[in-house]
């Protein structure tokens, strides 16, 4: 039994043999069965599909001003500063990449006081 396990570990069987087919079958079972048994934590990003256009304008040097539609930012305007900063970073990441830091922001509101767009200042 030890010799068989050692041969499986070092993959010493010839292609087409019984033990080779067993190893390939075990690998395929692992690949297709484990996602149903374990939660790997890989969920689709909710900001993966930006619904509105974004406008990116240079702010001189390495700075950017990004205008984001309010429906693309998943945060309440009364949330904490850290929460707002993180939500804005996630909203602009598809356009700017991960290597930017959000420095400040402001909202442009409609007549009812609801935000229409967010203006986000970011730098590299």
Backbone as a printed PyTorch tensor [residue, N CA C, xyz], in Angstrom:
tensor([[[  0.8300,  -1.1880,   0.0000],
         [  0.0000,   0.0000,   0.0000],
         [  0.8710,   1.2480,   0.0000]],

        [[  1.9550,   1.2390,   0.7720],
         [  2.8680,   2.3790,   0.8150],
         [  3.5160,   2.6470,  -0.5300]],

        [[  3.8330,   1.5710,  -1.2400],
         [  4.4540,   1.7160,  -2.5570],
         [  3.4740,   2.3580,  -3.5450]],

        [[  2.2000,   1.9810,  -3.4590],
         [  1.1880,   2.5530,  -4.3580],
         [  1.0000,   4.0440,  -4.0650]],

        [[  0.9080,   4.4010,  -2.7740],
         [  0.7500,   5.8130,  -2.4130],
         [  1.9580,   6.6430,  -2.8530]],

        [[  3.1560,   6.0600,  -2.6950],
         [  4.3650,   6.7550,  -3.1340],
         [  4.3460,   6.9420,  -4.6510]],

        [[  3.8940,   5.9270,  -5.3760],
         [  3.8060,   6.0280,  -6.8310],
         [  2.7600,   7.0650,  -7.2470]],

        [[  1.6480,   7.1560,  -6.4970],
         [  0.6410,   8.1700,  -6.7930],
         [  1.2080,   9.5610,  -6.5390]],

        [[  1.9230,   9.7120,  -5.4380],
         [  2.4740,  11.0180,  -5.0770],
         [  3.4800,  11.4940,  -6.1170]],

        [[  4.3380,  10.6330,  -6.5850],
         [  5.3600,  11.0110,  -7.5720],
         [  4.8880,  10.8410,  -9.0180]],

        [[  3.6370,  10.3960,  -9.2090],
         [  3.0030,  10.2820, -10.5300],
         [  3.8770,   9.4410, -11.4660]],

        [[  4.1240,   8.2110, -11.0940],
         [  5.0440,   7.3630, -11.8530],
         [  4.3570,   6.4060, -12.8200]],

        [[  3.0360,   6.3920, -12.8280],
         [  2.3310,   5.4520, -13.6950],
         [  2.2650,   5.9710, -15.1250]],

        [[  2.2680,   5.0570, -16.0650],
         [  2.1950,   5.3930, -17.4870],
         [  0.7810,   5.8240, -17.8490]],

        [[  0.6910,   6.6760, -18.8240],
         [ -0.6000,   7.1480, -19.3090],
         [ -1.4010,   5.9680, -19.8710]],

        [[ -2.6810,   5.9320, -19.5040],
         [ -3.5460,   4.8590, -19.9800],
         [ -3.6230,   3.6790, -19.0380]],

        [[ -2.7990,   3.6510, -18.0100],
         [ -2.8690,   2.5400, -17.0690],
         [ -4.0200,   2.7780, -16.0740]],

        [[ -4.3770,   1.7300, -15.3480],
         [ -5.4710,   1.8200, -14.3920],
         [ -5.1960,   2.8880, -13.3370]],

        [[ -4.0180,   2.8850, -12.7430],
         [ -3.6990,   3.8300, -11.6650],
         [ -3.6370,   5.2700, -12.1870]],

        [[ -3.1710,   5.4680, -13.4090],
         [ -3.1620,   6.7910, -14.0260],
         [ -4.5970,   7.3090, -14.1390]],

        [[ -5.4920,   6.4570, -14.6210],
         [ -6.8930,   6.8440, -14.7620],
         [ -7.5310,   7.1500, -13.4040]],

        [[ -7.1430,   6.3880, -12.3700],
         [ -7.6510,   6.6550, -11.0220],
         [ -7.1970,   8.0410, -10.5510]],

        [[ -5.9270,   8.3830, -10.7650],
         [ -5.4150,   9.6900, -10.3390],
         [ -6.1230,  10.8250, -11.0720]],

        [[ -6.3040,  10.6880, -12.3680],
         [ -6.9780,  11.7210, -13.1490],
         [ -8.4270,  11.8660, -12.6880]],

        [[ -9.0840,  10.7610, -12.4170],
         [-10.4610,  10.7980, -11.9390],
         [-10.5570,  11.5040, -10.5910]],

        [[ -9.6320,  11.1970,  -9.6850],
         [ -9.6270,  11.8580,  -8.3810],
         [ -9.4100,  13.3750,  -8.5210]],

        [[ -8.5400,  13.7710,  -9.4100],
         [ -8.3040,  15.1980,  -9.6360],
         [ -9.5650,  15.8750, -10.1690]],

        [[-10.2160,  15.2470, -11.1380],
         [-11.4400,  15.8180, -11.7000],
         [-12.5630,  15.8860, -10.6710]],

        [[-12.6860,  14.8570,  -9.8470],
         [-13.6920,  14.8840,  -8.7810],
         [-13.4040,  16.0320,  -7.8250]],

        [[-12.1420,  16.2360,  -7.4760],
         [-11.7730,  17.3400,  -6.5900],
         [-12.1330,  18.6840,  -7.2150]],

        [[-11.8110,  18.8570,  -8.4810],
         [-12.0600,  20.1350,  -9.1600],
         [-13.5500,  20.4480,  -9.2290]],

        [[-14.3660,  19.4580,  -9.5640],
         [-15.7800,  19.7250,  -9.7740],
         [-16.6420,  19.5630,  -8.5280]],

        [[-16.1810,  18.8330,  -7.5220],
         [-17.0060,  18.5960,  -6.3370],
         [-16.7320,  19.5800,  -5.2090]],

        [[-15.5040,  20.0460,  -5.0680],
         [-15.1950,  20.9010,  -3.9170],
         [-15.9080,  22.2460,  -3.9130]],

        [[-16.1740,  22.9010,  -5.0300],
         [-16.9080,  24.1690,  -4.9220],
         [-18.2860,  24.0190,  -4.2980]],

        [[-18.8800,  22.8230,  -4.3960],
         [-20.1820,  22.5890,  -3.7930],
         [-20.0660,  22.2240,  -2.3210]],

        [[-18.8980,  21.7740,  -1.8880],
         [-18.7060,  21.3740,  -0.4970],
         [-18.1120,  22.4820,   0.3680]],

        [[-17.2100,  23.2900,  -0.1930],
         [-16.5300,  24.3360,   0.5610],
         [-16.9010,  25.6970,   0.0180]],

        [[-16.9410,  26.6720,   0.9240],
         [-17.1480,  28.0500,   0.5170],
         [-15.7720,  28.7030,   0.4200]],

        [[-15.3260,  28.9550,  -0.7880],
         [-14.0110,  29.5460,  -0.9920],
         [-14.0230,  31.0570,  -0.7800]],

        [[-15.1930,  31.6480,  -0.5840],
         [-15.2800,  33.0770,  -0.3340],
         [-15.1680,  33.9210,  -1.5940]],

        [[-15.2530,  33.3240,  -2.7470],
         [-15.1490,  34.0920,  -3.9840],
         [-16.5420,  34.4380,  -4.4780]],

        [[-16.9120,  35.6660,  -4.2470],
         [-18.2090,  36.1640,  -4.6610],
         [-17.9970,  37.2070,  -5.7530]],

        [[-18.9210,  37.3280,  -6.6740],
         [-18.7820,  38.3880,  -7.6690],
         [-18.8660,  39.7530,  -6.9890]],

        [[-18.0580,  40.6650,  -7.4710],
         [-18.0650,  42.0050,  -6.8920],
         [-19.3490,  42.7080,  -7.2840]],

        [[-19.9490,  43.3930,  -6.3340],
         [-21.1960,  44.0610,  -6.6500],
         [-20.9730,  45.3210,  -7.4730]],

        [[-19.7560,  45.8260,  -7.5080],
         [-19.4710,  46.9950,  -8.3240],
         [-18.8260,  46.6160,  -9.6460]],

        [[-18.9160,  45.3230,  -9.9920],
         [-18.2870,  44.8670, -11.2220],
         [-18.9660,  45.4450, -12.4490]],

        [[-20.2460,  45.7330, -12.3600],
         [-20.9430,  46.3130, -13.5000],
         [-21.3060,  47.7550, -13.2250]],

        [[-20.4960,  48.6850, -13.6600],
         [-20.7800,  50.0920, -13.4630],
         [-21.9440,  50.4520, -14.3740]],

        [[-22.9880,  51.0360, -13.7890],
         [-24.1910,  51.2870, -14.5770],
         [-24.1820,  52.6450, -15.2680]],

        [[-23.4540,  53.5970, -14.7370],
         [-23.4480,  54.9260, -15.3390],
         [-22.0620,  55.3210, -15.8090]],

        [[-21.9980,  56.3650, -16.6310],
         [-20.6830,  56.8100, -17.1110],
         [-19.8880,  57.4840, -16.0020]],

        [[-18.5750,  57.3920, -16.1050],
         [-17.6670,  58.0840, -15.1900],
         [-16.8420,  59.0600, -15.9940]],

        [[-16.6110,  60.2000, -15.4110],
         [-15.7660,  61.1950, -16.0570],
         [-14.4940,  61.3210, -15.2320]],

        [[-13.3520,  61.2060, -15.8910],
         [-12.0620,  61.3140, -15.2170],
         [-11.3200,  62.4950, -15.8130]],

        [[-10.9180,  63.4210, -14.9340],
         [-10.2080,  64.6240, -15.3530],
         [ -8.9500,  64.7310, -14.5110]],

        [[ -7.8460,  65.1050, -15.1400],
         [ -6.6050,  65.3030, -14.4030],
         [ -6.6950,  66.5240, -13.5170]],

        [[ -6.0990,  66.4250, -12.3400],
         [ -6.1080,  67.5170, -11.3750],
         [ -4.7160,  68.1250, -11.2490]],

        [[ -3.8610,  67.8650, -12.2330],
         [ -2.4840,  68.3430, -12.1520],
         [ -1.6330,  67.3580, -11.3660]],

        [[ -0.4400,  67.0890, -11.8460],
         [  0.4260,  66.1190, -11.1720],
         [ -0.1530,  64.7260, -11.2770]],

        [[ -0.2690,  64.0480, -10.1220],
         [ -0.8030,  62.6840, -10.0980],
         [ -2.2520,  62.6340,  -9.6350]],

        [[ -2.9100,  63.7900,  -9.5380],
         [ -4.2700,  63.8210,  -9.0380],
         [ -5.3000,  63.6030, -10.1220]],

        [[ -6.4560,  63.1000,  -9.7120],
         [ -7.5790,  62.8570, -10.6060],
         [ -8.8570,  63.3600,  -9.9460]],

        [[ -9.7720,  63.8320, -10.7640],
         [-11.1240,  64.1150, -10.2970],
         [-12.0360,  63.1760, -11.0720]],

        [[-12.7020,  62.3060, -10.3400],
         [-13.5690,  61.3040, -10.9580],
         [-15.0000,  61.6300, -10.5740]],

        [[-15.8660,  61.7540, -11.5750],
         [-17.2840,  61.9830, -11.3410],
         [-18.0090,  60.6540, -11.5110]],

        [[-18.6760,  60.2190, -10.4390],
         [-19.3200,  58.9080, -10.3940],
         [-20.8180,  59.1090, -10.1700]],

        [[-21.6280,  58.3440, -10.8730],
         [-23.0720,  58.3830, -10.6530],
         [-23.3820,  57.8830,  -9.2440]],

        [[-24.3360,  58.4930,  -8.5800],
         [-24.6800,  58.1260,  -7.2020],
         [-25.1600,  56.6840,  -7.0940]],

        [[-25.8050,  56.1610,  -8.1440],
         [-26.2940,  54.7760,  -8.0820],
         [-25.1630,  53.7530,  -8.1320]],

        [[-23.9450,  54.1860,  -8.4940],
         [-22.7920,  53.2850,  -8.5300],
         [-22.0280,  53.2650,  -7.2090]],

        [[-22.4070,  54.1200,  -6.2630],
         [-21.7380,  54.1760,  -4.9580],
         [-22.6740,  53.5480,  -3.9370]],

        [[-22.1920,  52.4920,  -3.3090],
         [-23.0120,  51.7210,  -2.3770],
         [-22.8180,  52.2040,  -0.9530]],

        [[-23.2540,  53.4320,  -0.6640],
         [-23.0780,  53.9670,   0.6820],
         [-24.1310,  55.0380,   0.9390]],

        [[-24.4770,  55.2120,   2.1900],
         [-25.3770,  56.2820,   2.6120],
         [-24.5270,  57.5310,   2.8520]],

        [[-25.0540,  58.6820,   2.5220],
         [-24.2860,  59.9170,   2.6890],
         [-24.0250,  60.2290,   4.1530]],

        [[-24.7910,  59.6330,   5.0750],
         [-24.5900,  59.8650,   6.5140],
         [-23.6550,  58.8420,   7.1530]],

        [[-23.0240,  58.0020,   6.3580],
         [-22.1190,  56.9770,   6.8880],
         [-20.8340,  57.6370,   7.3810]],

        [[-20.0240,  56.8540,   8.0790],
         [-18.7630,  57.3840,   8.6010],
         [-17.8120,  57.7220,   7.4530]],

        [[-16.8370,  58.5600,   7.7530],
         [-15.8820,  59.0000,   6.7220],
         [-15.1290,  57.8160,   6.1260]],

        [[-14.7240,  56.8690,   6.9640],
         [-13.9950,  55.7020,   6.4780],
         [-14.8610,  54.8660,   5.5380]],

        [[-16.1360,  54.6870,   5.8840],
         [-17.0460,  53.8960,   5.0580],
         [-17.2730,  54.5530,   3.7020]],

        [[-17.4620,  55.8740,   3.7120],
         [-17.6600,  56.6120,   2.4650],
         [-16.4080,  56.5290,   1.6060]],

        [[-15.2290,  56.7220,   2.2160],
         [-13.9700,  56.6650,   1.4730],
         [-13.7900,  55.2970,   0.8210]],

        [[-14.0930,  54.2410,   1.5550],
         [-13.9480,  52.8830,   1.0210],
         [-14.9340,  52.6310,  -0.1220]],

        [[-16.1820,  53.0610,   0.0440],
         [-17.1850,  52.8590,  -1.0070],
         [-16.8180,  53.6380,  -2.2610]],

        [[-16.3170,  54.8430,  -2.1100],
         [-15.9060,  55.6300,  -3.2710],
         [-14.7020,  54.9970,  -3.9620]],

        [[-13.7640,  54.4880,  -3.1810],
         [-12.5980,  53.8160,  -3.7580],
         [-13.0400,  52.6020,  -4.5720]],

        [[-13.9920,  51.8210,  -4.0450],
         [-14.4950,  50.6540,  -4.7720],
         [-15.2380,  51.0730,  -6.0380]],

        [[-15.9180,  52.2170,  -5.9940],
         [-16.6810,  52.6640,  -7.1660],
         [-15.7650,  53.1360,  -8.2920]],

        [[-14.6400,  53.7830,  -7.9510],
         [-13.7570,  54.3160,  -8.9990],
         [-12.6760,  53.3270,  -9.4110]],

        [[-12.5200,  52.2390,  -8.6720],
         [-11.4600,  51.2670,  -8.9540],
         [-11.5070,  50.6780, -10.3560]],

        [[-12.6880,  50.3900, -10.9600],
         [-12.6680,  49.8550, -12.3250],
         [-12.0380,  50.8030, -13.3430]],

        [[-12.0430,  52.0850, -13.0630],
         [-11.4920,  53.0640, -14.0010],
         [-10.0650,  53.4590, -13.6370]],

        [[ -9.7990,  53.6570, -12.3540],
         [ -8.5010,  54.1780, -11.9290],
         [ -7.5160,  53.1030, -11.5140]],

        [[ -8.0030,  51.9190, -11.2150],
         [ -7.1300,  50.8750, -10.6950],
         [ -7.0700,  50.9510,  -9.1850]],

        [[ -6.3210,  50.0290,  -8.5900],
         [ -6.2650,  49.9180,  -7.1380],
         [ -5.2550,  50.8680,  -6.5070]],

        [[ -4.3770,  51.4590,  -7.3030],
         [ -3.2570,  52.2260,  -6.7540],
         [ -3.5790,  53.7030,  -6.5450]],

        [[ -4.8230,  54.0380,  -6.2510],
         [ -5.1660,  55.4270,  -5.9730],
         [ -5.7180,  55.5320,  -4.5660]],

        [[ -5.5640,  56.7160,  -3.9940],
         [ -6.1040,  56.9950,  -2.6720],
         [ -7.1120,  58.1310,  -2.8010]],

        [[ -8.2630,  57.9620,  -2.2040],
         [ -9.2970,  58.9910,  -2.2230],
         [ -8.9370,  60.0350,  -1.1810]],

        [[ -8.8000,  61.2980,  -1.6080],
         [ -8.4160,  62.3580,  -0.6790],
         [ -9.6060,  63.1700,  -0.1890]],

        [[-10.5360,  63.4880,  -1.0870],
         [-11.7510,  64.1860,  -0.6630],
         [-12.8530,  63.9280,  -1.6730]],

        [[-14.0670,  64.3470,  -1.3160],
         [-15.2140,  64.1180,  -2.1740],
         [-16.2990,  65.1260,  -1.8400]],

        [[-17.2230,  65.2600,  -2.7780],
         [-18.4220,  66.0590,  -2.5410],
         [-19.5300,  65.5040,  -3.4280]],

        [[-20.7620,  65.7960,  -3.0450],
         [-21.8990,  65.3190,  -3.8270],
         [-22.5440,  66.4910,  -4.5490]],

        [[-23.1200,  66.1950,  -5.6860],
         [-23.9560,  67.1490,  -6.4040],
         [-25.3760,  66.6340,  -6.2470]],

        [[-26.2180,  67.4240,  -5.5820],
         [-27.5580,  66.9860,  -5.2310],
         [-28.6000,  67.5320,  -6.2070]],

        [[-29.7230,  66.8030,  -6.2810],
         [-30.8360,  67.2860,  -7.0950],
         [-31.6950,  68.2430,  -6.2650]],

        [[-32.8590,  68.6370,  -6.7880],
         [-33.7270,  69.5950,  -6.1010],
         [-34.2700,  69.0510,  -4.7880]],

        [[-34.3740,  67.7290,  -4.6680],
         [-34.8940,  67.1160,  -3.4490],
         [-33.8050,  66.8540,  -2.4120]],

        [[-32.5730,  67.1450,  -2.7400],
         [-31.4670,  66.9250,  -1.8180],
         [-30.8420,  65.5530,  -1.8960]],

        [[-31.2510,  64.7470,  -2.8610],
         [-30.6600,  63.4200,  -3.0450],
         [-29.4380,  63.5460,  -3.9450]],

        [[-28.3490,  62.8370,  -3.6190],
         [-27.1460,  62.9420,  -4.4590],
         [-27.3780,  62.3580,  -5.8500]],

        [[-26.9080,  63.0700,  -6.8590],
         [-26.9870,  62.6220,  -8.2440],
         [-25.6390,  62.0560,  -8.6690]],

        [[-24.5820,  62.7860,  -8.3690],
         [-23.2250,  62.3390,  -8.6830],
         [-22.3060,  62.6450,  -7.5060]],

        [[-21.2230,  61.9100,  -7.4390],
         [-20.1560,  62.1530,  -6.4700],
         [-18.9500,  62.6470,  -7.2580]],

        [[-18.3250,  63.7060,  -6.7860],
         [-17.0510,  64.1420,  -7.3270],
         [-15.9840,  63.6710,  -6.3460]],

        [[-15.0480,  62.8810,  -6.8430],
         [-14.0530,  62.2460,  -5.9850],
         [-12.6690,  62.7160,  -6.4250]],

        [[-11.8930,  63.2470,  -5.4870],
         [-10.5040,  63.6170,  -5.7490],
         [ -9.6290,  62.4740,  -5.2530]],

        [[ -8.7790,  62.0150,  -6.1450],
         [ -7.8960,  60.8840,  -5.8130],
         [ -6.5070,  61.1840,  -6.3610]],

        [[ -5.5120,  60.5440,  -5.7760],
         [ -4.1450,  60.6820,  -6.2710],
         [ -3.4370,  59.3390,  -6.2120]],

        [[ -2.3980,  59.2270,  -7.0280],
         [ -1.6050,  58.0020,  -7.0790],
         [ -0.5070,  58.0370,  -6.0450]]])
